[in-house]
């Protein structure tokens, strides 16, 4: 069986050099090269969605692939597609870089300029390793989900559109259905998850920012276990400390959480920083909250375009959620989808702040009554997104949660480009 090899390089010369040599290798089947980190992850996710068997055995990452640094990209691929062997092609063949590449999850390193013998030897060894891993795990194993679970980001088109409320309720729905769930406040300067849940905890996401190897014990020390069972990783109490969480640190933190929890929900707020951009880019599902008014919809369109320009997220891979929906308004979800150029969630969240105000003020939003139309919609949204694994029964015994109109089928929908 030929070895499928997916090259990833950032410029035409590097692509040409890689493709030429790879095509000369015995029993090699080079796939069409990808030009950046986003395309690589998207391609692997698409292939995995079709079938695990469609994934290439080997991925060759050039050091200048961009925009995500090569080592960070290798770490993400290793976490999300553990049976895919990654080879780093680099001009720096020092012991230090070799060690860093192995720590990131690479299975080999080939120095530049490329040589046939060295490349052939590495590809053969990594391909054998990949085949062995797949044989050991078996075809029934989920090789596309990494060492852990699914990451969902919730961002706001602008402030005040309901981002934190949505993130909290999605996480609660996932936890109530039996998933181990983490809720992360990635709104680093103005995060309110702690206020919504009346939590006081001295540790925050900043405590993990400077740690290069986040062990399960280190992660457990930084996480607050809420009464609902949610694992909370909070924003810092001093907003200026949010700058300590770089995009690289964010990727490491998200990777550590993914390996520990089945569902990871991140409240990314409405301001895009390096950490938030890294979270949105690496997420399996990226939600963008808006309300059905001109200002918010314009802001949503602006955010979608910015994410696309910065290669954070493509429009077709972003799901817009309409909050405070009212059937009497002129701006309806279908129109918002056309304006933003994105898919729109089938579940719209109704406008009914009276149900929420008392609990928000008290920091007890997790005690929202099951009969609340807002809660029903948000938990229905969780079902639509595949964040629950069985019908949810609330603690007060009100039975199964439903969407706006009748039962919502609980299905898992794999997001393309995750």
Number of C-alpha atoms within 10 A of each C-alpha: 6 11 21 18 26 24 25 29 26 19 15 11 10 19 19 13 13 22 19 12 16 23 14 13 18 11 13 18 17 23 15 12 21 21 21 22 27 22 15 23 21 16 18 24 25 20 18 21 17 10 14 21 12 13 24 22 23 28 29 25 29 25 19 19 23 17 15 19 13 24 21 19 24 26 21 22 26 20 23 26 22 20 27 28 28 31 25 23 24 20 13 14 13 10 9 9 14 18 11 12 22 18 14 20 21 25 24 20 23 24 15 13 9 16 11 11 10 12 21 17 13 17 27 17 14 22 25 15 18 22 16 13 16 19 11 10 12 11 12 8 11 16 23 23 20 19 20 19 20 23 25 25 26 30 33 27 27 22 15 14 22 21 25 24 21 26 26 24 24 28 27 24 27 27 23 22 17 14 22 18 28 28 27 28 27 30 26 29 18 18 21 21 24 18 15 19 20 17 16 11 15 11 17 22 25 23 16 22 21 13 13 11 12 17 10 12 8 13 18 14 12 20 20 22 14 12 9 12 15 21 23 24 27 28 25 24 20 10 13 11 14 22 15 16 23 18 20 19 22 23 24 23 23 21 23 19 28 23 19 19 18 21 25 28 31 28 30 28 31 23 18 17 19 15 24 26 21 22 29 25 24 25 23 22 22 24 25 26 27 30 28 20 15 12 12 19 23 17 18 26 20 14 22 23 17 16 18 14 11 11 17 20 24 19 19 15 18 23 21 29 27 26 23 17 21 17 9 7 9 11 16 17 24 12 14 25 19 12 13 22 18 20 18 22 19 16 24 24 27 19 14 14 11 9 16 18 12 13 17 19 12 12 18 16 21 18 14 16 18 20 12 14 18 27 28 22 23 29 29 30 27 24 30 20 22 19 30 27 17 17 19 21 15 15 12 9 8 12 12 13 22 23 24 18 10 9 13 19 14 18 14 13 11 16 18 18 25 26
